[in-house]
Amino acid sequence: MKRIASFTVNHDILERGMYISRIDGDAVTYDIRMKKPNAGDYLGNGELHTTEHLFATYARNSRYSDSVIYVGPMGCRTGFYLIVRDKITNDEAIELVKESFRFIAEFEGEIPGSKKEECGNYLEHDLPAAKKTARQMLEILEKITEADLSYKTA
C-alpha cells in the first residue's frame, strides 16, 4: 500500500506548532501540534474532547466559517487537524487558530454540544485541562508566522 503523507513526517524532530500537512485541490490541511510526539505527554481524553467541541464551535462560527471543512483530533492525541478551503490565506488560518485557542483559554459556561442528546460521550469532558493546554499552546501560536508552516526535515 502507498504510505500516507502524514506518516512520512519525521515525528522524532517534530515540535509543537502549526504546519501545513497537505494541500488537496482547494483544501488545505493544517497540523495544529499541541504536544511533542512520543514525549510521554499527551492530551487527555476529556481535554481532547472539550478542545474539539470548543475549537470546532469557534472556527465554524468565525468570519472564516464558510472556509472551514473540518476540525478534529489526531488519534495520537498530540494535536488537531484543521481543514479549510484555500479561500483563506495562511496568515488568516494562523489568526483563526489563535482566535480559537484564545476562545478555549477564556471559555466559561456550558460546553457547546455537551448534552447527552448532542454528544456520543457527553460525560467525558475536561474544561480546566482544555483551558490550560490552550493557554500553553497560545504561547507557541503567538510566535507563528507563515514561514513556520513547513515541516522541518532535519
Residue frames as a rotation matrix with the C-alpha (Angstrom) as fourth column:
MET 1
0.575 0.819 0.000 0.00
0.819 -0.575 0.000 0.00
0.000 0.000 -1.000 0.00
LYS 2
0.016 -0.503 0.864 1.05
0.385 -0.794 -0.470 3.57
0.923 0.340 0.181 -0.59
ARG 3
-0.438 -0.263 -0.859 2.36
0.899 -0.136 -0.417 5.29
-0.007 -0.955 0.296 2.54
ILE 4
0.617 0.740 0.268 0.13
0.731 -0.665 0.152 8.21
0.291 0.102 -0.951 3.52
ALA 5
0.233 -0.572 0.786 1.69
0.179 -0.769 -0.613 11.68
0.956 0.284 -0.077 3.67
SER 6
0.644 0.058 0.763 1.37
-0.631 -0.523 0.572 12.21
0.432 -0.850 -0.301 7.42
PHE 7
0.928 -0.322 0.189 3.43
0.141 0.772 0.620 9.07
-0.346 -0.549 0.761 8.08
THR 8
0.435 -0.808 0.397 6.34
0.749 0.079 -0.658 10.50
0.501 0.583 0.640 6.08
VAL 9
0.535 -0.226 0.814 6.83
-0.413 -0.910 0.019 13.37
0.737 -0.347 -0.580 8.56
ASN 10
-0.322 -0.735 -0.597 9.72
0.332 0.503 -0.798 12.69
0.887 -0.455 0.082 10.93
HIS 11
0.693 0.711 0.119 7.94
0.085 -0.245 0.966 12.74
0.716 -0.659 -0.231 14.29
ASP 12
0.322 -0.667 -0.672 11.28
0.943 0.287 0.167 12.47
0.081 -0.688 0.722 16.11
ILE 13
-0.751 -0.660 -0.028 12.07
0.660 -0.751 -0.020 16.10
-0.008 -0.034 0.999 15.22
LEU 14
-0.154 0.801 0.579 8.52
0.449 -0.465 0.763 17.48
0.880 0.377 -0.288 15.12
GLU 15
-0.941 -0.174 -0.290 7.91
0.338 -0.455 -0.824 20.26
0.011 -0.873 0.487 17.66
ARG 16
-0.019 0.935 -0.354 4.75
0.768 -0.213 -0.604 21.93
-0.640 -0.283 -0.714 18.92
GLY 17
-0.775 -0.216 -0.594 3.45
-0.136 -0.861 0.491 24.41
-0.617 0.461 0.638 16.38
MET 18
0.463 0.885 -0.039 1.30
-0.125 0.021 -0.992 24.81
-0.877 0.464 0.121 13.31
TYR 19
-0.689 -0.724 0.037 2.18
-0.162 0.203 0.966 23.27
-0.707 0.659 -0.257 9.96
ILE 20
0.196 0.655 -0.730 0.70
-0.973 0.038 -0.227 22.75
-0.121 0.755 0.644 6.52
SER 21
-0.061 -0.145 0.988 0.17
-0.290 0.949 0.121 19.00
-0.955 -0.279 -0.100 6.45
ARG 22
-0.621 -0.089 0.779 -1.10
0.647 0.503 0.573 18.74
-0.443 0.860 -0.254 2.88
ILE 23
-0.393 0.531 -0.751 -2.89
-0.612 -0.760 -0.218 20.54
-0.686 0.374 0.624 0.07
ASP 24
-0.656 0.308 0.689 -5.53
0.573 0.798 0.188 18.70
-0.491 0.518 -0.700 -1.94
GLY 25
-0.104 0.604 0.791 -7.05
0.861 -0.343 0.375 20.86
0.497 0.720 -0.484 -4.64
ASP 26
-0.036 0.159 0.987 -8.69
-0.141 -0.978 0.152 23.74
0.989 -0.133 0.058 -2.79
ALA 27
0.927 0.369 -0.068 -8.45
-0.013 0.212 0.977 22.02
0.375 -0.905 0.201 0.63
VAL 28
-0.120 -0.966 0.228 -5.55
-0.392 -0.165 -0.905 22.84
0.912 -0.199 -0.359 2.95
THR 29
0.752 0.279 -0.597 -4.93
0.366 0.576 0.731 20.64
0.548 -0.768 0.331 5.99
TYR 30
0.086 -0.689 0.720 -3.15
-0.639 -0.593 -0.491 22.29
0.765 -0.418 -0.491 8.91
ASP 31
0.133 -0.221 -0.966 -1.44
0.626 0.774 -0.091 20.26
0.768 -0.593 0.242 11.62
ILE 32
0.396 0.029 0.918 -2.00
-0.598 -0.750 0.281 22.00
0.697 -0.660 -0.280 14.96
ARG 33
0.103 -0.486 -0.868 0.63
0.388 0.823 -0.415 20.17
0.916 -0.294 0.274 17.01
MET 34
0.638 0.326 0.698 -0.08
-0.437 -0.593 0.677 20.80
0.634 -0.736 -0.236 20.68
LYS 35
0.738 -0.411 0.535 2.23
-0.359 0.432 0.827 18.17
-0.572 -0.803 0.171 22.18
LYS 36
-0.162 -0.861 -0.483 5.66
-0.984 0.105 0.143 16.96
-0.072 0.498 -0.864 21.12
PRO 37
0.629 0.453 -0.632 5.23
-0.577 0.817 0.012 13.49
0.521 0.357 0.775 19.60
ASN 38
0.531 -0.334 -0.779 6.43
0.326 0.929 -0.176 10.48
0.782 -0.160 0.602 21.57
ALA 39
-0.428 -0.699 0.573 7.49
-0.250 -0.518 -0.818 12.61
0.868 -0.494 0.047 24.55
GLY 40
-0.709 0.147 -0.689 5.15
0.599 0.642 -0.479 10.94
0.372 -0.753 -0.544 27.05
ASP 41
-0.667 0.520 -0.533 2.83
0.090 -0.654 -0.751 13.95
-0.739 -0.549 0.390 27.43
TYR 42
-0.822 0.455 0.343 -0.42
0.456 0.165 0.875 13.56
0.342 0.875 -0.343 25.50
LEU 43
-0.562 0.734 0.382 -3.80
-0.712 -0.664 0.229 15.25
0.422 -0.143 0.895 25.50
GLY 44
-0.855 0.360 0.373 -6.10
-0.049 0.661 -0.749 13.52
-0.516 -0.659 -0.548 27.98
ASN 45
-0.677 0.617 0.401 -9.33
0.719 0.437 0.541 12.16
0.159 0.654 -0.739 26.53
GLY 46
0.303 0.838 -0.453 -11.59
0.891 -0.418 -0.178 14.66
-0.338 -0.350 -0.874 28.31
GLU 47
-0.066 -0.470 -0.880 -9.26
0.059 -0.882 0.467 17.54
-0.996 -0.021 0.086 27.46
LEU 48
-0.937 -0.301 0.174 -9.10
0.147 0.111 0.983 16.45
-0.316 0.947 -0.060 23.81
HIS 49
-0.353 0.899 0.260 -12.87
0.930 0.305 0.207 16.09
0.107 0.315 -0.943 23.64
THR 50
0.415 0.498 -0.762 -13.56
0.639 -0.755 -0.145 19.51
-0.648 -0.426 -0.631 25.16
THR 51
-0.434 -0.649 -0.625 -10.96
-0.096 -0.657 0.748 21.17
-0.896 0.384 0.223 22.94
GLU 52
-0.863 0.156 0.481 -12.62
0.503 0.359 0.786 19.58
-0.050 0.920 -0.389 19.92
HIS 53
0.120 0.992 -0.022 -16.06
0.991 -0.121 -0.062 20.93
-0.064 -0.015 -0.998 20.86
LEU 54
0.455 0.047 -0.889 -14.76
0.332 -0.936 0.121 24.44
-0.826 -0.350 -0.441 21.56
PHE 55
-0.621 -0.747 -0.236 -12.32
-0.017 -0.289 0.957 24.63
-0.784 0.599 0.167 18.63
ALA 56
-0.726 0.396 0.562 -14.93
0.686 0.359 0.633 23.39
0.048 0.845 -0.532 16.13
THR 57
0.328 0.901 -0.284 -17.64
0.911 -0.381 -0.157 25.65
-0.249 -0.207 -0.946 17.55
TYR 58
0.192 -0.308 -0.932 -15.45
0.084 -0.941 0.328 28.74
-0.978 -0.142 -0.155 17.36
ALA 59
-0.787 -0.617 -0.008 -13.99
0.032 -0.053 0.998 28.01
-0.616 0.785 0.062 13.92
ARG 60
-0.628 0.598 0.498 -17.39
0.768 0.374 0.520 27.20
0.124 0.709 -0.694 12.41
ASN 61
0.535 0.799 -0.277 -18.85
0.827 -0.561 -0.022 30.43
-0.173 -0.217 -0.961 13.80
SER 62
-0.202 -0.721 -0.663 -15.93
0.419 -0.675 0.607 32.67
-0.885 -0.155 0.439 12.87
ARG 63
0.327 0.249 -0.912 -15.71
-0.582 -0.707 -0.402 35.05
-0.745 0.662 -0.086 9.93
TYR 64
-0.565 -0.606 -0.561 -13.98
-0.823 0.358 0.441 32.16
-0.066 0.710 -0.701 8.14
SER 65
-0.183 0.531 0.828 -16.83
-0.426 0.716 -0.553 29.70
-0.886 -0.453 0.095 8.73
ASP 66
0.779 0.526 -0.341 -17.54
-0.509 0.212 -0.834 29.26
-0.366 0.824 0.433 5.02
SER 67
0.227 -0.794 -0.564 -13.97
-0.802 0.176 -0.571 28.03
0.552 0.582 -0.596 4.54
VAL 68
-0.463 -0.419 0.781 -13.86
-0.835 0.502 -0.225 25.59
-0.298 -0.756 -0.582 7.47
ILE 69
-0.035 0.377 -0.925 -14.29
-0.620 0.718 0.316 21.99
0.784 0.585 0.209 6.32
TYR 70
0.624 0.159 -0.765 -13.18
0.321 0.840 0.437 20.05
0.713 -0.518 0.473 9.40
VAL 71
-0.061 -0.636 0.769 -11.72
-0.857 -0.362 -0.367 20.42
0.512 -0.682 -0.523 12.89
GLY 72
0.880 0.426 -0.211 -10.76
-0.283 0.826 0.487 17.18
0.382 -0.369 0.847 14.57
PRO 73
0.523 -0.675 0.521 -8.28
-0.694 0.018 0.720 15.47
-0.495 -0.738 -0.459 16.87
MET 74
-0.100 -0.661 -0.744 -5.32
-0.792 0.506 -0.343 13.33
0.602 0.555 -0.574 15.90
GLY 75
0.741 0.407 -0.534 -5.58
-0.116 0.861 0.495 9.74
0.662 -0.305 0.685 17.04
CYS 76
-0.076 -0.872 -0.483 -2.14
0.620 0.338 -0.708 10.02
0.781 -0.353 0.516 18.68
ARG 77
0.721 0.518 -0.460 -3.58
0.680 -0.405 0.611 12.73
0.130 -0.753 -0.645 20.97
THR 78
-0.313 -0.865 -0.391 -0.84
0.850 -0.439 0.290 15.25
-0.423 -0.242 0.873 20.16
GLY 79
-0.838 0.000 -0.546 -2.99
-0.125 -0.973 0.192 17.79
-0.531 0.229 0.816 18.35
PHE 80
0.216 0.975 0.057 -5.67
0.177 0.019 -0.984 18.61
-0.960 0.223 -0.168 15.83
TYR 81
-0.713 -0.264 0.650 -6.22
0.685 -0.061 0.726 18.87
-0.153 0.963 0.224 12.13
LEU 82
0.040 0.685 -0.727 -7.89
-0.026 -0.727 -0.686 21.93
-0.999 0.046 -0.012 10.69
ILE 83
-0.577 -0.145 0.804 -9.01
0.760 0.265 0.593 21.58
-0.299 0.953 -0.043 7.09
VAL 84
0.076 0.546 -0.834 -10.04
0.033 -0.838 -0.545 24.73
-0.997 0.014 -0.082 5.24
ARG 85
0.681 0.130 0.721 -10.73
0.725 0.016 -0.688 25.77
-0.101 0.991 -0.084 1.68
ASP 86
-0.317 -0.948 -0.009 -7.95
0.930 -0.313 0.194 27.85
-0.187 0.053 0.981 0.22
LYS 87
0.413 0.522 0.747 -10.22
0.583 -0.781 0.224 30.89
0.700 0.343 -0.626 0.11
ILE 88
0.987 -0.155 0.042 -8.39
-0.131 -0.619 0.774 31.96
-0.094 -0.770 -0.632 3.26
THR 89
0.388 -0.919 -0.073 -4.68
-0.492 -0.140 -0.859 32.74
0.779 0.370 -0.506 3.33
ASN 90
-0.004 -0.501 -0.865 -2.15
0.604 0.689 -0.401 31.02
0.797 -0.524 0.300 5.54
ASP 91
-0.903 -0.331 0.274 -1.96
0.029 -0.684 -0.729 34.18
0.429 -0.650 0.627 7.66
GLU 92
-0.161 0.927 0.339 -5.75
-0.850 -0.305 0.430 34.12
0.502 -0.219 0.837 8.07
ALA 93
0.472 0.276 -0.837 -5.60
0.040 0.942 0.333 30.44
0.881 -0.191 0.433 9.05
ILE 94
-0.545 -0.724 -0.423 -2.97
0.552 0.069 -0.831 31.26
0.630 -0.687 0.362 11.68
GLU 95
-0.809 0.284 0.515 -5.18
-0.485 -0.817 -0.311 34.05
0.332 -0.501 0.799 13.01
LEU 96
0.247 0.939 -0.240 -8.20
-0.621 0.344 0.704 31.71
0.744 -0.025 0.668 13.08
VAL 97
0.202 -0.236 -0.951 -6.26
0.496 0.862 -0.108 29.16
0.845 -0.450 0.291 15.14
LYS 98
-0.854 -0.520 0.018 -5.00
0.277 -0.483 -0.830 31.87
0.441 -0.704 0.557 17.54
GLU 99
-0.474 0.761 0.444 -8.53
-0.768 -0.603 0.214 33.22
0.430 -0.240 0.870 17.98
SER 100
0.392 0.631 -0.669 -9.87
-0.255 0.774 0.580 29.70
0.884 -0.057 0.464 18.53
PHE 101
-0.124 -0.528 -0.840 -7.31
0.695 0.558 -0.453 28.97
0.709 -0.640 0.298 21.23
ARG 102
-0.919 -0.067 0.388 -7.97
-0.179 -0.806 -0.564 32.32
0.350 -0.588 0.729 22.93
PHE 103
-0.008 0.998 0.055 -11.66
-0.761 -0.041 0.647 31.36
0.648 -0.037 0.760 22.94
ILE 104
0.383 0.093 -0.919 -10.84
0.262 0.943 0.205 27.99
0.886 -0.319 0.337 24.53
ALA 105
-0.576 -0.749 -0.327 -8.47
0.548 -0.058 -0.834 29.52
0.606 -0.660 0.444 27.10
GLU 106
-0.931 0.219 0.291 -11.08
-0.336 -0.823 -0.457 32.04
0.140 -0.524 0.840 28.23
PHE 107
-0.339 0.884 -0.322 -14.21
-0.171 0.279 0.945 29.89
0.925 0.375 0.056 27.91
GLU 108
-0.917 0.242 0.317 -16.67
-0.300 0.104 -0.948 29.79
-0.263 -0.965 -0.023 30.80
GLY 109
-0.078 0.994 -0.074 -20.01
-0.938 -0.098 -0.331 28.06
-0.336 0.044 0.941 30.92
GLU 110
0.461 0.384 0.800 -21.60
-0.150 0.922 -0.356 25.01
-0.875 0.044 0.483 29.37
ILE 111
-0.670 -0.741 0.042 -19.51
-0.159 0.199 0.967 23.33
-0.725 0.641 -0.251 26.71
PRO 112
-0.028 0.688 -0.725 -21.34
-0.957 -0.228 -0.179 23.57
-0.289 0.689 0.665 23.37
GLY 113
0.206 0.231 -0.951 -22.76
-0.714 0.700 0.015 20.26
0.669 0.676 0.309 22.23
SER 114
-0.766 -0.643 -0.027 -22.09
-0.428 0.541 -0.724 18.52
0.480 -0.543 -0.689 25.55
LYS 115
-0.070 0.809 0.584 -25.62
-0.929 0.160 -0.333 17.42
-0.363 -0.566 0.740 26.40
LYS 116
-0.372 -0.074 0.925 -26.45
-0.120 0.992 0.031 13.73
-0.920 -0.100 -0.378 26.23
GLU 117
0.548 0.695 0.465 -28.66
0.390 0.279 -0.877 14.15
-0.740 0.663 -0.118 23.18
GLU 118
0.881 -0.234 -0.411 -25.93
-0.448 -0.692 -0.566 16.14
-0.152 0.683 -0.715 21.38
CYS 119
0.021 -0.997 -0.077 -22.79
-0.978 -0.004 -0.210 14.09
0.209 0.080 -0.975 22.05
GLY 120
0.508 0.160 -0.846 -21.81
-0.280 0.960 0.014 10.43
0.814 0.230 0.533 21.88
ASN 121
-0.030 -0.543 -0.839 -19.64
0.808 0.481 -0.340 10.65
0.588 -0.688 0.424 25.01
TYR 122
0.396 0.353 0.848 -21.12
0.065 -0.932 0.357 13.58
0.916 -0.087 -0.391 26.89
LEU 123
0.988 0.014 -0.156 -19.65
0.156 0.040 0.987 12.60
0.020 -0.999 0.037 30.28
GLU 124
0.306 -0.952 -0.022 -16.01
0.881 0.274 0.386 12.77
-0.361 -0.137 0.922 29.17
HIS 125
0.574 -0.160 0.803 -15.09
0.319 -0.860 -0.400 16.46
0.754 0.485 -0.442 29.14
ASP 126
0.221 -0.565 -0.795 -12.36
0.940 -0.094 0.328 18.36
-0.260 -0.820 0.510 30.98
LEU 127
0.819 0.199 0.538 -12.72
0.392 -0.879 -0.272 22.13
0.419 0.434 -0.798 30.60
PRO 128
0.827 -0.554 -0.094 -9.96
-0.284 -0.555 0.782 23.10
-0.485 -0.620 -0.616 33.10
ALA 129
0.036 -0.852 0.523 -7.41
0.390 0.494 0.777 20.92
-0.920 0.176 0.350 31.27
ALA 130
0.287 0.135 0.948 -8.53
0.957 -0.070 -0.280 22.20
0.029 0.988 -0.150 27.85
LYS 131
0.979 0.103 0.176 -8.18
0.097 -0.994 0.046 25.80
0.180 -0.028 -0.983 29.03
LYS 132
0.562 -0.827 0.011 -4.73
-0.182 -0.110 0.977 25.16
-0.807 -0.551 -0.212 30.50
THR 133
-0.096 -0.603 0.792 -3.43
0.699 0.526 0.485 23.49
-0.709 0.600 0.370 27.34
ALA 134
0.587 0.360 0.725 -4.95
0.780 -0.493 -0.386 26.23
0.219 0.792 -0.570 25.16
ARG 135
0.952 -0.286 -0.114 -3.06
-0.214 -0.881 0.422 28.85
-0.221 -0.377 -0.899 27.18
GLN 136
0.160 -0.938 0.308 0.16
0.033 0.317 0.948 26.87
-0.986 -0.142 0.082 26.77
MET 137
0.017 -0.104 0.994 -0.42
0.931 0.364 0.022 26.50
-0.364 0.926 0.103 23.04
LEU 138
0.919 0.353 0.178 -1.11
0.392 -0.868 -0.303 30.22
0.047 0.348 -0.936 22.66
GLU 139
0.505 -0.816 -0.280 2.47
-0.228 -0.439 0.869 30.88
-0.833 -0.375 -0.408 23.78
ILE 140
-0.416 -0.610 0.675 3.60
0.477 0.485 0.733 28.94
-0.774 0.627 0.089 20.68
LEU 141
0.183 0.610 0.771 0.92
0.976 -0.020 -0.217 30.28
-0.117 0.792 -0.599 18.34
GLU 142
0.830 0.153 -0.537 1.62
0.199 -0.980 0.029 33.93
-0.521 -0.131 -0.843 19.14
LYS 143
-0.008 -0.942 -0.334 5.07
-0.373 -0.307 0.876 33.47
-0.928 0.132 -0.349 17.53
ILE 144
-0.134 -0.002 0.991 3.94
0.668 0.739 0.092 31.51
-0.732 0.674 -0.098 14.45
THR 145
-0.090 0.109 -0.990 4.32
-0.636 -0.771 -0.027 33.13
-0.766 0.627 0.139 11.05
GLU 146
0.841 0.435 -0.322 3.70
-0.507 0.428 -0.748 31.84
-0.188 0.793 0.580 7.56
ALA 147
0.112 -0.904 -0.413 7.42
-0.817 0.152 -0.556 30.98
0.565 0.400 -0.722 7.35
ASP 148
-0.585 -0.337 0.737 6.95
-0.772 0.511 -0.378 28.47
-0.249 -0.790 -0.560 10.20
LEU 149
0.348 0.924 0.160 4.27
-0.815 0.383 -0.436 26.42
-0.464 0.021 0.885 8.46
SER 150
0.399 -0.281 -0.873 6.64
-0.607 0.632 -0.481 23.98
0.687 0.722 0.082 6.75
TYR 151
0.992 -0.125 0.026 7.71
0.074 0.733 0.676 20.77
-0.104 -0.669 0.736 8.45
LYS 152
0.274 -0.962 -0.011 11.38
-0.913 -0.264 0.311 20.68
-0.302 -0.075 -0.950 9.36
THR 153
0.826 0.026 -0.563 13.32
-0.342 0.817 -0.464 17.93
0.448 0.576 0.683 7.64
ALA 154
0.107 -0.827 -0.552 16.41
0.486 0.528 -0.697 17.75
0.867 -0.194 0.458 9.86
